[in-house]
Amino acid sequence: MKVLIIEDEKSMALEMESFLNKLSYNCELAFNARQAREKMLDQTFSFILLDLGLPDQDGLLVLKEARSCCPDASYIILTARGNVQDRIKGLDLGADDYLPKPFSLPELHARMQAIIRRKAGLKDNAIQIEEFTIDLSKRTVSCSGEEILLSRKEFDLLGFLLLNKNRPLTRFQLSEHIRGDFGGEDYDSNYIDVHIKNIRKKLSVFGSADWLQTLRGVGYKIKA
Amino acid sequence: MKLQTKLALFHSLSKTAIVILFILLLPLLVSSVVSGYTNHLLEEQKQKVLRNISRNGIDYYLAGDSSYGSYTMLKEEYISLEPSPPSLNLDNIFTSRRLIEGDTLTYRVLSYTFPDHGRKYLLEIGKTLGSINQYTYPLQRVALYVLISLVLITLLVDLIFTRILLRPLSRIIKTKILNRKFPFNEAPIPVNTSTTDFRFLDESLSGLETQVRSAFEKEREFTSNASHELMTPISILQNKLENLMLEEGLNENIQEKINGMMATLDRLKKIVRILLMISRIDNNQFLRSDEVAVQPMLHEIGQELSDQMEARNIHASVKPEPSISLHGVNRELIFQCIFNLWHNAIRHNREGGSIQISGRLLTDGAYVLSIEDTGAGIPASALPHIFDRFRKAGENTGEGYGLGLSIVKSITDYHGIRIDVQSRPGRGSQFSLHFPPDFTS
């Protein structure tokens, strides 16, 4: 899946590239609007990740132009500006999502996957983990045909861990995913443990949930 | 006391003093004027008589007799001319009683001795005190009336004039002091006046306002720019750490260390985010035009925080006044405000404690929402500072009433909501939001 990262902060772009490449996305980088335009004319992209604060042109203008030249791509705006007007303008101009900086890379991945699911429609999107079937589109968890009821946040956490399976996720990343960029000064993310405990309790009625691992002093990961 | 009242009082008192002084002096003044005038009159009559004698001889009056006397019909004036002993020398005016035709009357008398053809004569011209004083009383009265009316007229003119004179001052007070709200966003309107002192005052106040505003704007801009500029390096650092965490073959020890760095970065990120939020509130970037139903919002916040309450085994009881809606607020901000207070009540509670959230509609339409916890409370010495940025209350380090409450304060100030804190150390604290009646009507 081809991704164009338009971001003037080189080290930031490189980190995104390195993360996404490991998830078998195929990344191209553009550090300004001119480079971005050239690459968009040259190749077709499934995803265009766009920073609004470009040195040579306003990102919103780039978005407008890009939408007419590559209407099939999905757009995610990445910005440190973070004011409400920009968010509304960006979404109005046809961006599929908006991620204020600083964001976590697993979160970016989750958002991209959510867009893919949304665009694919309500087809089955089931992932099998041992005896459990988890459907991210329908937001269901089942075991041998029997549905397991999880709360909204519990499912959000499980889905997020699943999308980033085999990678450690810290409590901060998990907390930010279920809470968004709000929540005030919340220095302890220990309530995440409560959710995980509840998920494990609900799952273990049906089978072993050992694949949901605790990383002592760090967080959690799904091993599959 | 207002300057205008003081001036009016001063004017009235000084004028009253003048009137009283005049009333006291008036009899003295009038009588001295009258007696001076009488003396002058008597002197004139004396000169007339002497002229007549020198022109026509003394027999013009004596007509052969040894003496001459004449008086007016009511004996108000008399004149007498008679020989006098040569040793007598008189030329004076005095008050004396005279017996004329059986009537004893008090006269103002001019006595004058003069020689004529080797003999000495005494001339007396008299005027009764009654006739002299007959005008003094009406004169005094008229003078008094004229004075009082003049004083009243000047007093009125004074009052009107000071009123007009001081009008720019009251306008300056009204437009520059009473009705000005920090941070003075509208440009000041100069007060029109020809009084240079007032113009100076007005210009100084406007100048001060401009200075305050530009200083405040600089601070605001700085906070906003600094926070914004900090976000990019924080972003890069966070993503680098995240990638580092995904490196193959890291041992647990290193993972834990990276996690520690992420925790610190997370804290930094939250501080910057809160500073940005506060600067956005201060920059009026939030519209206050939403209508918010309290009960569903409390329900939503409760859902949002249920995991954190569960983690610490805290029970919340929520009793808002049913079906209360708040108008003219920003939903996001009010949500954040109540969220932070509730969150605070969780963080500073004891394990297994409880939280009481209750709403009350007062008779005047004001709405009070209070959030009470069963935590350690806030020591009285720390109470005045709990809304200050970066200040921590309580002994436990690490966690504190930090920036969460300064957001709450920014939000309540921005909306004009009053916030009260009551704390009983050891038993808990209570935060109350007082929404004025115009939020509920």
Chai-1 contact restraints between the chains, C-beta under 6 A:
chainA,res_idxA,chainB,res_idxB,connection_type,confidence,min_distance_angstrom,max_distance_angstrom,comment,restraint_id
A,E9,B,T232,contact,1.0,0.0,6.0,A-B,restraint_1
A,S11,B,I236,contact,1.0,0.0,6.0,A-B,restraint_2
A,M12,B,I236,contact,1.0,0.0,6.0,A-B,restraint_3
A,E15,B,N239,contact,1.0,0.0,6.0,A-B,restraint_4
A,E15,B,K240,contact,1.0,0.0,6.0,A-B,restraint_5
A,E15,B,N243,contact,1.0,0.0,6.0,A-B,restraint_6
A,S18,B,N243,contact,1.0,0.0,6.0,A-B,restraint_7
A,F19,B,N243,contact,1.0,0.0,6.0,A-B,restraint_8
A,A80,B,H228,contact,1.0,0.0,6.0,A-B,restraint_9
A,A80,B,M231,contact,1.0,0.0,6.0,A-B,restraint_10
A,A80,B,T232,contact,1.0,0.0,6.0,A-B,restraint_11
A,K101,B,M231,contact,1.0,0.0,6.0,A-B,restraint_12
A,K101,B,S235,contact,1.0,0.0,6.0,A-B,restraint_13
A,P102,B,I234,contact,1.0,0.0,6.0,A-B,restraint_14
A,P102,B,S235,contact,1.0,0.0,6.0,A-B,restraint_15
A,P102,B,Q238,contact,1.0,0.0,6.0,A-B,restraint_16
A,P102,B,K269,contact,1.0,0.0,6.0,A-B,restraint_17
A,S104,B,E242,contact,1.0,0.0,6.0,A-B,restraint_18
A,L105,B,N239,contact,1.0,0.0,6.0,A-B,restraint_19
A,L105,B,E242,contact,1.0,0.0,6.0,A-B,restraint_20
A,R167,B,L246,contact,1.0,0.0,6.0,A-B,restraint_21
A,P168,B,M245,contact,1.0,0.0,6.0,A-B,restraint_22
A,T170,B,N259,contact,1.0,0.0,6.0,A-B,restraint_23
A,T170,B,M262,contact,1.0,0.0,6.0,A-B,restraint_24
A,F172,B,M262,contact,1.0,0.0,6.0,A-B,restraint_25
A,F172,B,D266,contact,1.0,0.0,6.0,A-B,restraint_26
A,G184,B,N340,contact,1.0,0.0,6.0,A-B,restraint_27
A,G184,B,H343,contact,1.0,0.0,6.0,A-B,restraint_28
A,G184,B,G404,contact,1.0,0.0,6.0,A-B,restraint_29
A,E185,B,K270,contact,1.0,0.0,6.0,A-B,restraint_30
A,E185,B,G402,contact,1.0,0.0,6.0,A-B,restraint_31
A,E185,B,L403,contact,1.0,0.0,6.0,A-B,restraint_32
A,E185,B,G404,contact,1.0,0.0,6.0,A-B,restraint_33
A,N190,B,A311,contact,1.0,0.0,6.0,A-B,restraint_34
A,Y191,B,D307,contact,1.0,0.0,6.0,A-B,restraint_35
A,Y191,B,Q308,contact,1.0,0.0,6.0,A-B,restraint_36
A,Y191,B,A311,contact,1.0,0.0,6.0,A-B,restraint_37
A,V194,B,D307,contact,1.0,0.0,6.0,A-B,restraint_38
A,V194,B,E310,contact,1.0,0.0,6.0,A-B,restraint_39
A,V194,B,A311,contact,1.0,0.0,6.0,A-B,restraint_40
A,H195,B,D307,contact,1.0,0.0,6.0,A-B,restraint_41
A,G217,B,E256,contact,1.0,0.0,6.0,A-B,restraint_42
A,V218,B,Q255,contact,1.0,0.0,6.0,A-B,restraint_43
A,V218,B,E256,contact,1.0,0.0,6.0,A-B,restraint_44
A,V218,B,N259,contact,1.0,0.0,6.0,A-B,restraint_45
